[in-house]
Amino acid sequence: MELAAVPSFDHRDLPEGLSFGELLDVCLTRGIRSPMAASRGKRWTKEDFAEQVGRSERQVRNWVAGRSVPHNDDEVIVVIERILFGLDKNYMSDWRLELRESVKRSNAEKHRGENRPTGATARGQSRGNPPAGNSAPDYPEMGIRQLHPLTDSFEIPVARDIESDIDAILIRSASAEKVPSRQWLKDALRPIIMRAEAAKRKLEEEVHDLNERELQWYSRQPEAVAPRNDLEAYALAVKQWYDHEIGRIYNQHRYETNKARSFDFISELFNTGRAPAENVEVLMQISGAKIIGDQQEFWRPKPNVPDVPATIEITEEFEIQRSTSKLLQSLYPENRLLDGTYYEDAIQLFPVKGVERTFRVRLNRLQHGRSQRLRRIRIGFGYDPPSPIDVKCIIHADNQPTAVNWEKSVFRPSIEAKMD
């Protein structure tokens, strides 16, 4: 059985002077696809092509029928070109150029048609009557506006040094709980460490194969570090307390820093046109942000303080200090750039899979004269210096003549706020 020949196209196949919809229909009918596509030559269905382009099937049908046309600089033109002709710009270059020219021709023709009087209006003007006062076409006019923050000039506090903070807070916490100091712990653990090192040296002399040595050390280590008396048992319990407390302080420090050095971006979608917007899609990209989204607090309870055995005596003096439960929360001033209000009618923005810092939202319809709030996006910097934050949006509706491009600088860093 012979394979069907893959159709080839050359300059003689190129129809010139067609509208965008007519040329697109030719491409879909002929099954023009990327040279790497296995189904080259197979006729496109509107549904398959819409799925590849990322638009609705209704939108593709409107393009083919000439009822709508993408704007000259709409990014969807690049997507269509890539799907039909592939990534190699030299492949079917004449078709690529003709596709772009067809978009320009169709937009120019649409513009002339909108400004050309027709029907009763044309007859009225021919009699010397003035044109109608409101000649706006009946289609939606979508846009987006920023609700919060109200300005792009605000201060982000300087990130505190996590190592020095953990050290200071750990000292206070140990003193408040009457846990021996880390110097005492170091001295108390020295016999255990020496036994472990001696056992390792002996194992190295007996076993020369590295993998075998690691396996045997896994079984010998518990015996080497097992406590020999009450003092060593208590020292190991104190070490466990310190490990747990350091982790608790570290996680809380990161949470408080992320929270203090963030702001909420809230926007709303609106339609000021004379018709409802159908099948609305918004793509939003945020550039410059280090963290996007709420940083959940990792709750970790305070560790249990080990009891001091009656057989040992701790000679250290402890200075009882205030509780450390709220100590981390006082590292930064209150952040007034976070909007804690829950808007029940706000629409969730979903991350676009595989594309960093990009979100998508879809609406079946947005009535003319109405607006729709979008769910807040929390933008933060973590421990990094603040950087400029820009938001870019592309707003598309099936019955809107062209996509709307919106770009806004929502934050411009100045000098970071000084901390005491």
C-alpha positions as CSV (number, residue, x, y, z in Angstrom):
1,M,0.0,0.0,0.0
2,E,1.5,3.3,-1.1
3,L,1.4,6.3,1.2
4,A,-0.5,9.3,0.0
5,A,1.8,12.0,-1.4
6,V,2.1,15.0,0.9
7,P,0.9,18.1,-1.0
8,S,3.5,20.7,-1.8
9,F,2.9,24.4,-2.4
10,D,4.9,26.9,-4.4
11,H,4.4,30.4,-5.7
12,R,1.9,29.2,-8.3
13,D,-0.4,28.0,-5.6
14,L,-0.5,31.3,-3.8
15,P,-3.8,33.2,-4.2
16,E,-3.2,36.9,-3.9
17,G,-5.5,39.8,-3.0
18,L,-7.8,37.8,-0.8
19,S,-9.3,39.0,2.4
20,F,-8.0,37.5,5.7
21,G,-11.0,35.3,6.0
22,E,-10.8,34.1,2.4
23,L,-7.1,33.3,2.7
24,L,-7.6,31.5,6.0
25,D,-10.3,29.4,4.5
26,V,-7.9,28.4,1.6
27,C,-5.3,27.4,4.2
28,L,-7.7,25.3,6.2
29,T,-9.3,23.7,3.2
30,R,-5.9,22.7,1.7
31,G,-4.7,21.4,5.1
32,I,-1.7,23.7,5.2
33,R,0.2,22.9,8.3
34,S,3.7,23.1,9.8
35,P,6.2,21.0,7.8
36,M,6.8,18.9,11.0
37,A,3.2,18.0,11.4
38,A,2.3,14.4,10.7
39,S,-1.1,15.4,9.3
40,R,0.1,17.8,6.6
41,G,-2.5,18.0,3.8
42,K,-5.4,16.9,6.0
43,R,-8.2,19.4,5.9
44,W,-8.5,21.5,9.1
45,T,-11.8,21.5,11.0
46,K,-12.8,24.8,12.7
47,E,-12.8,23.0,16.0
48,D,-9.2,21.6,15.7
49,F,-7.8,24.9,14.4
50,A,-9.5,26.9,17.2
51,E,-8.0,24.6,19.8
52,Q,-4.5,25.1,18.3
53,V,-4.9,28.9,18.1
54,G,-6.4,29.2,21.6
55,R,-9.6,30.9,20.5
56,S,-13.2,29.7,20.3
57,E,-14.6,27.8,17.3
58,R,-17.1,30.6,16.9
59,Q,-14.2,33.1,16.6
60,V,-12.6,31.0,13.8
61,R,-15.9,30.9,12.0
62,N,-16.3,34.6,12.3
63,W,-12.8,35.1,10.8
64,V,-13.5,32.8,7.8
65,A,-16.9,34.4,7.2
66,G,-15.4,37.9,7.3
67,R,-17.5,39.0,10.3
68,S,-14.3,39.9,12.3
69,V,-10.6,40.2,11.7
70,P,-7.7,40.4,14.1
71,H,-5.9,43.7,14.6
72,N,-2.8,44.3,12.6
73,D,-0.5,43.8,15.6
74,D,-2.6,41.2,17.4
75,E,-0.4,38.4,18.7
76,V,-2.8,35.8,17.4
77,I,-1.4,36.5,13.9
78,V,2.0,35.2,15.0
79,V,0.3,32.1,16.5
80,I,-1.7,31.4,13.3
81,E,1.5,31.8,11.2
82,R,3.4,29.4,13.4
83,I,0.6,26.8,13.3
84,L,0.2,26.9,9.5
85,F,3.8,27.4,8.4
86,G,6.0,26.3,11.3
87,L,8.9,28.1,13.0
88,D,11.2,28.3,10.0
89,K,10.5,31.8,8.5
90,N,12.0,30.7,5.2
91,Y,9.4,28.0,4.7
92,M,6.4,29.3,2.6
93,S,7.7,32.9,3.1
94,D,5.4,34.2,0.4
95,W,2.4,32.8,2.1
96,R,3.5,34.3,5.4
97,L,3.7,37.7,3.8
98,E,0.4,37.4,2.1
99,L,-1.3,36.3,5.4
100,R,-0.1,39.5,7.1
101,E,-1.0,41.6,4.0
102,S,-4.5,40.1,4.0
103,V,-5.0,41.2,7.7
104,K,-4.0,44.8,6.8
105,R,-6.3,44.8,3.7
106,S,-9.2,43.5,5.7
107,N,-8.7,46.0,8.5
108,A,-8.5,48.8,6.0
109,E,-11.6,47.7,4.3
110,K,-13.5,47.4,7.6
111,H,-12.4,50.9,8.5
112,R,-13.6,52.3,5.2
113,G,-16.9,50.4,5.6
114,E,-17.5,51.8,9.1
115,N,-17.0,55.4,7.8
116,R,-19.0,54.9,4.6
117,P,-22.7,56.1,4.9
118,T,-25.2,53.4,3.7
119,G,-28.9,53.0,3.3
120,A,-31.2,55.7,4.7
121,T,-28.2,57.5,6.2
122,A,-26.6,57.9,2.8
123,R,-29.9,59.0,1.2
124,G,-30.4,61.5,4.0
125,Q,-26.9,63.0,3.5
126,S,-27.5,63.1,-0.3
127,R,-30.4,65.4,0.5
128,G,-28.2,67.7,2.6
129,N,-29.3,66.3,5.9
130,P,-26.5,66.0,8.6
131,P,-25.4,62.6,9.7
132,A,-26.9,60.9,12.7
133,G,-25.5,62.2,16.0
134,N,-24.5,58.8,17.4
135,S,-22.9,56.6,14.7
136,A,-21.0,54.3,17.1
137,P,-21.2,50.7,15.9
138,D,-23.0,48.1,18.0
139,Y,-20.1,46.1,19.3
140,P,-18.4,45.9,22.7
141,E,-15.5,48.1,23.8
142,M,-13.5,46.2,26.4
143,G,-11.0,47.6,28.8
144,I,-9.3,47.1,32.1
145,R,-8.5,49.4,35.0
146,Q,-6.4,49.2,38.1
147,L,-8.2,49.4,41.4
148,H,-5.4,48.7,43.9
149,P,-2.8,50.0,44.7
150,L,-3.9,53.6,43.8
151,T,-0.4,54.7,43.0
152,D,2.8,53.1,41.6
153,S,4.9,55.0,44.1
154,F,5.1,53.3,47.5
155,E,7.8,52.0,49.8
156,I,8.8,48.4,50.3
157,P,10.6,47.8,53.7
158,V,14.2,46.5,53.6
159,A,14.4,42.8,54.2
160,R,15.9,41.9,57.5
161,D,18.9,39.6,57.8
162,I,17.5,36.2,58.5
163,E,20.7,34.7,60.1
164,S,21.2,37.5,62.6
165,D,17.5,37.5,63.5
166,I,17.3,33.8,64.0
167,D,20.4,33.9,66.2
168,A,19.0,36.7,68.4
169,I,15.5,35.2,68.6
170,L,16.9,31.7,69.4
171,I,18.9,33.1,72.3
172,R,15.8,34.8,73.7
173,S,13.7,31.7,73.2
174,A,16.2,29.4,74.9
175,S,16.6,31.8,77.8
176,A,12.8,32.1,78.2
177,E,12.4,28.3,78.3
178,K,15.5,27.7,80.5
179,V,17.2,25.6,77.8
180,P,21.0,25.4,78.1
181,S,23.0,27.5,75.7
182,R,24.5,26.3,72.4
183,Q,28.0,26.5,73.9
184,W,26.9,24.1,76.7
185,L,25.3,21.8,74.1
186,K,28.6,21.8,72.1
187,D,30.6,20.7,75.1
188,A,28.0,18.1,76.2
189,L,27.9,16.5,72.7
190,R,31.7,16.3,72.3
191,P,32.0,12.7,73.7
192,I,29.3,11.5,71.3
193,I,31.0,13.2,68.3
194,M,34.4,11.7,69.2
195,R,32.9,8.2,69.4
196,A,31.2,8.7,66.0
197,E,34.5,9.9,64.4
198,A,36.4,7.0,65.9
199,A,33.8,4.5,64.6
200,K,34.1,6.0,61.2
201,R,37.9,5.8,61.1
202,K,37.7,2.1,62.1
203,L,35.1,1.4,59.4
204,E,37.4,3.1,56.8
205,E,40.2,0.8,57.8
206,E,38.1,-2.3,57.5
207,V,36.0,-1.5,54.4
208,H,37.6,0.1,51.3
209,D,34.7,0.1,49.0
210,L,32.8,3.4,49.4
211,N,29.3,2.1,48.7
212,E,29.8,-0.8,51.0
213,R,31.2,1.5,53.7
214,E,28.1,3.8,53.5
215,L,25.8,0.8,53.8
216,Q,27.6,-0.5,56.9
217,W,27.8,3.0,58.5
218,Y,24.0,3.2,58.2
219,S,23.7,0.3,60.5
220,R,26.6,1.2,62.9
221,Q,25.9,4.9,63.4
222,P,22.9,4.4,65.8
223,E,25.2,2.4,68.2
224,A,28.0,5.0,67.9
225,V,25.9,8.0,68.8
226,A,23.7,6.3,71.4
227,P,23.8,8.0,74.8
228,R,26.0,6.4,77.5
229,N,24.6,8.3,80.4
230,D,21.9,10.8,81.5
231,L,24.0,13.8,80.5
232,E,24.4,12.6,76.9
233,A,20.7,11.7,76.7
234,Y,19.7,15.1,77.9
235,A,22.2,16.8,75.4
236,L,20.6,14.9,72.5
237,A,17.2,16.0,73.7
238,V,18.4,19.6,73.8
239,K,19.9,19.3,70.3
240,Q,16.5,18.1,69.1
241,W,14.8,21.1,70.7
242,Y,17.3,23.5,69.0
243,D,16.8,21.9,65.6
244,H,13.0,22.1,65.9
245,E,13.1,25.7,67.1
246,I,15.4,26.9,64.4
247,G,13.1,25.4,61.8
248,R,10.1,27.0,63.3
249,I,11.7,30.5,63.5
250,Y,13.1,30.2,59.9
251,N,9.7,29.3,58.4
252,Q,8.0,32.1,60.4
253,H,10.7,34.6,59.4
254,R,10.2,33.9,55.7
255,Y,6.5,34.1,56.0
256,E,6.6,37.5,57.8
257,T,9.2,38.8,55.3
258,N,7.1,37.8,52.3
259,K,4.0,39.2,53.8
260,A,5.6,42.5,54.7
261,R,7.3,43.0,51.3
262,S,4.3,42.3,49.1
263,F,1.4,44.2,47.7
264,D,-2.0,43.3,46.2
265,F,-2.8,44.1,42.6
266,I,-6.5,44.3,41.9
267,S,-8.1,45.2,38.6
268,E,-11.5,45.1,36.9
269,L,-12.7,44.4,33.4
270,F,-15.3,46.7,31.9
271,N,-17.4,47.1,28.7
272,T,-18.3,50.6,27.6
273,G,-19.5,49.5,24.1
274,R,-23.1,49.2,22.9
275,A,-23.3,45.4,22.9
276,P,-22.5,42.6,25.3
277,A,-19.0,41.1,24.9
278,E,-19.2,37.4,24.0
279,N,-16.7,34.7,25.0
280,V,-14.3,37.1,26.7
281,E,-10.7,36.1,27.3
282,V,-8.1,38.0,29.2
283,L,-4.4,37.1,29.3
284,M,-2.4,38.9,32.0
285,Q,1.4,38.8,32.3
286,I,3.3,40.2,35.2
287,S,7.0,41.0,34.7
288,G,9.6,41.7,37.4
289,A,7.9,39.9,40.3
290,K,9.8,37.5,42.4
291,I,6.8,36.0,44.2
292,I,3.2,35.8,42.9
293,G,0.5,34.4,45.1
294,D,-0.2,34.1,48.8
295,Q,2.6,32.7,50.9
296,Q,0.9,30.2,53.3
297,E,2.1,30.3,56.9
298,F,3.8,27.1,57.7
299,W,2.6,26.5,61.3
300,R,4.9,24.6,63.5
301,P,4.2,24.2,67.3
302,K,6.9,25.2,69.8
303,P,9.0,22.1,70.7
304,N,8.7,20.5,74.1
305,V,11.4,21.6,76.5
306,P,13.3,18.5,77.7
307,D,13.3,17.8,81.5
308,V,16.7,18.1,83.3
309,P,17.6,14.7,84.8
310,A,18.0,14.7,88.6
311,T,21.5,13.2,88.2
312,I,23.0,16.2,86.4
313,E,23.3,19.9,87.4
314,I,23.1,22.9,85.0
315,T,25.3,25.7,86.4
316,E,24.2,28.3,83.7
317,E,22.1,31.2,84.8
318,F,19.0,32.0,82.8
319,E,17.5,35.4,82.4
320,I,13.7,35.0,82.0
321,Q,12.6,37.2,79.0
322,R,9.2,37.8,77.4
323,S,7.5,35.2,75.3
324,T,8.7,34.8,71.8
325,S,5.3,33.8,70.3
326,K,4.8,37.3,68.7
327,L,8.4,38.3,68.4
328,L,8.6,37.5,64.7
329,Q,5.5,39.4,63.9
330,S,7.0,42.6,65.2
331,L,10.0,42.5,62.9
332,Y,8.2,44.6,60.2
333,P,5.6,47.4,60.4
334,E,2.0,46.6,59.4
335,N,1.6,46.3,55.6
336,R,-1.2,48.5,54.4
337,L,-0.7,47.5,50.8
338,L,-2.5,44.2,51.3
339,D,-6.2,44.1,50.7
340,G,-7.8,41.6,53.0
341,T,-11.3,42.1,51.7
342,Y,-13.0,39.1,50.2
343,Y,-14.9,40.0,47.1
344,E,-17.5,37.3,46.5
345,D,-18.2,38.2,42.9
346,A,-14.5,38.5,41.9
347,I,-13.4,36.1,39.1
348,Q,-10.3,33.9,39.7
349,L,-7.3,34.4,37.5
350,F,-5.7,31.0,36.7
351,P,-2.0,30.5,35.9
352,V,-1.2,29.5,32.3
353,K,0.5,26.2,32.4
354,G,4.1,26.3,31.2
355,V,4.2,30.2,31.0
356,E,5.7,32.0,34.0
357,R,3.8,34.9,35.6
358,T,1.0,34.7,33.1
359,F,-2.7,34.3,34.0
360,R,-5.9,33.7,32.1
361,V,-9.6,34.4,32.8
362,R,-12.6,33.6,30.6
363,L,-16.1,35.0,30.7
364,N,-19.1,33.8,28.7
365,R,-20.5,37.3,28.5
366,L,-20.0,40.8,29.9
367,Q,-22.9,43.1,29.4
368,H,-22.4,46.6,28.0
369,G,-22.1,49.2,30.6
370,R,-21.0,46.7,33.2
371,S,-17.7,45.8,34.9
372,Q,-16.3,42.7,36.5
373,R,-13.8,42.7,39.3
374,L,-10.9,40.2,39.0
375,R,-9.5,38.4,42.0
376,R,-6.4,40.0,43.5
377,I,-2.9,38.9,42.7
378,R,-0.3,39.2,45.5
379,I,3.0,40.3,44.2
380,G,6.1,40.2,46.4
381,F,9.9,40.3,46.5
382,G,10.9,37.9,49.3
383,Y,14.4,38.8,50.4
384,D,15.4,40.3,47.0
385,P,15.7,44.0,46.3
386,P,12.4,45.4,44.8
387,S,12.3,45.7,41.0
388,P,9.9,47.4,38.6
389,I,6.6,45.6,38.1
390,D,4.7,45.9,34.8
391,V,1.4,44.3,33.9
392,K,0.4,43.6,30.3
393,C,-3.0,42.4,29.3
394,I,-4.6,41.3,26.0
395,I,-8.4,41.4,26.1
396,H,-10.3,39.6,23.4
397,A,-14.0,39.0,22.7
398,D,-15.6,37.1,19.8
399,N,-17.6,40.0,18.7
400,Q,-15.1,42.8,19.4
401,P,-13.4,43.9,16.1
402,T,-9.9,43.9,17.5
403,A,-8.1,42.7,20.6
404,V,-7.3,45.4,23.3
405,N,-3.7,45.7,24.6
406,W,-3.3,47.2,28.0
407,E,0.0,47.9,29.7
408,K,0.6,49.5,33.1
409,S,3.5,50.1,35.4
410,V,2.1,49.2,38.8
411,F,5.2,49.7,40.9
412,R,8.4,51.6,40.5
413,P,11.0,51.2,43.2
414,S,12.5,54.3,44.9
415,I,14.7,54.1,48.0
416,E,13.6,51.3,50.3
417,A,12.1,52.3,53.6
418,K,14.7,52.4,56.3
419,M,14.3,50.2,59.3
420,D,15.3,51.0,62.8
